[in-house]
Amino acid sequence: MAEARLARVIAAERIGPQARLLRLAMTGGELGFTGGQYIIVNTGIELEGGKLAKRAYSIVSSDAEQTEFQLAVRRIGQGPGSNFMHRIAVGAELPFSGPWGKFLPETTSGSRLVFATDTGITATLGLLRGRRFRELAGDTTVVWFVEADDYFIPASFAREWIQTEQVGFEIVAAPPVGDPERLPCARALRDRVLARRRTDWAYMAGDGALIYPLRDHLAGAGVPLERIRLEAFFNNPDRRVRS
Ligand SMILES: Cc1cc2nc3c(=O)[nH]c(=O)nc-3n(C[C@H](O)[C@H](O)[C@H](O)COP(=O)(O)OP(=O)(O)OC[C@H]3O[C@@H](n4cnc5c(N)ncnc54)[C@H](O)[C@@H]3O)c2cc1C
């Protein structure tokens, strides 16, 4: 059983039609995360069958600050977790476990490809803003495959948060989740991006139905598997449940 921890919501801002940015302060001590990791929020909401709704949210702020941190959440239909995160009031306490995750910066420098789909941008922003990732020299190409500018975090926020000379950032329009054209489109994008650069390290987060096939392609093209980091937010073929 994971250790239960608490943070208080100290600010909340609507940053898009379906997007909310939350600032949280630890009620004691430090979070102790590395950029790229996530927490699991216990919403306290009982699902059918009696299980509690626990949902993962990636830390979008820099790991240079450990007593406060930020989460960005997109509302997904009537989903219990994302709607809870959109309802929770400033001043309320948020129970969670973590930090969790192996979406962590590499140990050597090199040319880096960072590919995010949809809400997966949060994990990549946390990674890119992290101290270790910034310290390691290396050209970085960030590609965000997303439906529309108002789908989630505004592009202007993302650009501002990751702005450094060594990071190139491109947003590419994606067909909606579930559209049969999504994978062919992502493949064409992959070929275009790979044709113009070398890839020593790859980080991919978001839709498992896209990032797993892309991982296999990169591995086939010679990028060692241990240099490819994945974080599937949904459609995860390896889905495990943690409590
Ligand atoms: C490691 C990890 C980190 C995550 N970080 C974030 C984050 O920083 N911000 C954030 O908003 N979400 C994040 N998520 C997704 C989040 O955990 C929930 O899945 C999401 O909020 C939906 O939960 P729900 O209870 O509202 O809906 P549910 O009823 O649980 O979900 C409804 C369905 O939507 C799918 N789904 C989840 N996200 C999407 C999406 N973007 N597009 C389409 N379908 C989706 C779910 O898999 C499910 O099939 C992360 C997930 C993982 C595994």
PDBQT file of the ligand as one rigid body, heavy atoms in Angstrom, charges set to zero:
ROOT
HETATM    1  C1  LIG A 301       1.098   8.567 -15.732  1.00  0.00    +0.000 C 
HETATM    2  C2  LIG A 301      -0.139   9.387 -16.077  1.00  0.00    +0.000 A 
HETATM    3  C3  LIG A 301      -0.093  10.765 -15.969  1.00  0.00    +0.000 A 
HETATM    4  C4  LIG A 301      -1.229  11.529 -16.291  1.00  0.00    +0.000 A 
HETATM    5  N1  LIG A 301      -1.140  12.886 -16.210  1.00  0.00    +0.000 NA
HETATM    6  C5  LIG A 301      -2.219  13.643 -16.549  1.00  0.00    +0.000 A 
HETATM    7  C6  LIG A 301      -2.126  15.064 -16.505  1.00  0.00    +0.000 A 
HETATM    8  O1  LIG A 301      -1.102  15.637 -16.124  1.00  0.00    +0.000 OA
HETATM    9  N2  LIG A 301      -3.229  15.773 -16.878  1.00  0.00    +0.000 N 
HETATM   10  C7  LIG A 301      -4.392  15.169 -17.275  1.00  0.00    +0.000 A 
HETATM   11  O2  LIG A 301      -5.353  15.875 -17.590  1.00  0.00    +0.000 OA
HETATM   12  N3  LIG A 301      -4.481  13.818 -17.334  1.00  0.00    +0.000 NA
HETATM   13  C8  LIG A 301      -3.437  13.049 -16.957  1.00  0.00    +0.000 A 
HETATM   14  N4  LIG A 301      -3.553  11.680 -16.987  1.00  0.00    +0.000 N 
HETATM   15  C9  LIG A 301      -4.857  11.068 -17.276  1.00  0.00    +0.000 C 
HETATM   16  C10 LIG A 301      -5.640  10.937 -15.947  1.00  0.00    +0.000 C 
HETATM   17  O3  LIG A 301      -4.989  10.032 -15.067  1.00  0.00    +0.000 OA
HETATM   18  C11 LIG A 301      -7.047  10.386 -16.145  1.00  0.00    +0.000 C 
HETATM   19  O4  LIG A 301      -7.022   9.233 -16.950  1.00  0.00    +0.000 OA
HETATM   20  C12 LIG A 301      -7.965  11.413 -16.810  1.00  0.00    +0.000 C 
HETATM   21  O5  LIG A 301      -8.045  12.589 -16.004  1.00  0.00    +0.000 OA
HETATM   22  C13 LIG A 301      -9.383  10.820 -16.992  1.00  0.00    +0.000 C 
HETATM   23  O6  LIG A 301      -9.834  10.368 -15.757  1.00  0.00    +0.000 OA
HETATM   24  P1  LIG A 301     -11.394  10.438 -15.402  1.00  0.00    +0.000 P 
HETATM   25  O7  LIG A 301     -11.604   9.736 -14.106  1.00  0.00    +0.000 OA
HETATM   26  O8  LIG A 301     -11.892  11.839 -15.500  1.00  0.00    +0.000 OA
HETATM   27  O9  LIG A 301     -12.066   9.678 -16.570  1.00  0.00    +0.000 OA
HETATM   28  P2  LIG A 301     -12.176   8.080 -16.820  1.00  0.00    +0.000 P 
HETATM   29  O10 LIG A 301     -13.586   7.714 -16.663  1.00  0.00    +0.000 OA
HETATM   30  O11 LIG A 301     -11.175   7.382 -15.976  1.00  0.00    +0.000 OA
HETATM   31  O12 LIG A 301     -11.666   8.091 -18.276  1.00  0.00    +0.000 OA
HETATM   32  C14 LIG A 301     -12.463   8.053 -19.380  1.00  0.00    +0.000 C 
HETATM   33  C15 LIG A 301     -11.684   7.457 -20.542  1.00  0.00    +0.000 C 
HETATM   34  O13 LIG A 301     -10.864   8.469 -21.123  1.00  0.00    +0.000 OA
HETATM   35  C16 LIG A 301      -9.533   7.988 -21.316  1.00  0.00    +0.000 C 
HETATM   36  N5  LIG A 301      -8.657   9.159 -21.322  1.00  0.00    +0.000 N 
HETATM   37  C17 LIG A 301      -7.866   9.671 -20.351  1.00  0.00    +0.000 A 
HETATM   38  N6  LIG A 301      -7.223  10.767 -20.792  1.00  0.00    +0.000 NA
HETATM   39  C18 LIG A 301      -7.641  10.943 -22.076  1.00  0.00    +0.000 A 
HETATM   40  C19 LIG A 301      -7.336  11.902 -23.084  1.00  0.00    +0.000 A 
HETATM   41  N7  LIG A 301      -6.478  12.903 -22.910  1.00  0.00    +0.000 N 
HETATM   42  N8  LIG A 301      -7.955  11.791 -24.261  1.00  0.00    +0.000 NA
HETATM   43  C20 LIG A 301      -8.829  10.796 -24.495  1.00  0.00    +0.000 A 
HETATM   44  N9  LIG A 301      -9.145   9.850 -23.611  1.00  0.00    +0.000 NA
HETATM   45  C21 LIG A 301      -8.550   9.934 -22.410  1.00  0.00    +0.000 A 
HETATM   46  C22 LIG A 301      -9.348   7.016 -20.162  1.00  0.00    +0.000 C 
HETATM   47  O14 LIG A 301      -8.320   6.104 -20.436  1.00  0.00    +0.000 OA
HETATM   48  C23 LIG A 301     -10.710   6.323 -20.153  1.00  0.00    +0.000 C 
HETATM   49  O15 LIG A 301     -10.794   5.343 -21.143  1.00  0.00    +0.000 OA
HETATM   50  C24 LIG A 301      -2.427  10.903 -16.696  1.00  0.00    +0.000 A 
HETATM   51  C25 LIG A 301      -2.472   9.499 -16.780  1.00  0.00    +0.000 A 
HETATM   52  C26 LIG A 301      -1.352   8.752 -16.485  1.00  0.00    +0.000 A 
HETATM   53  C27 LIG A 301      -1.409   7.240 -16.576  1.00  0.00    +0.000 C 
ENDROOT
TORSDOF 0
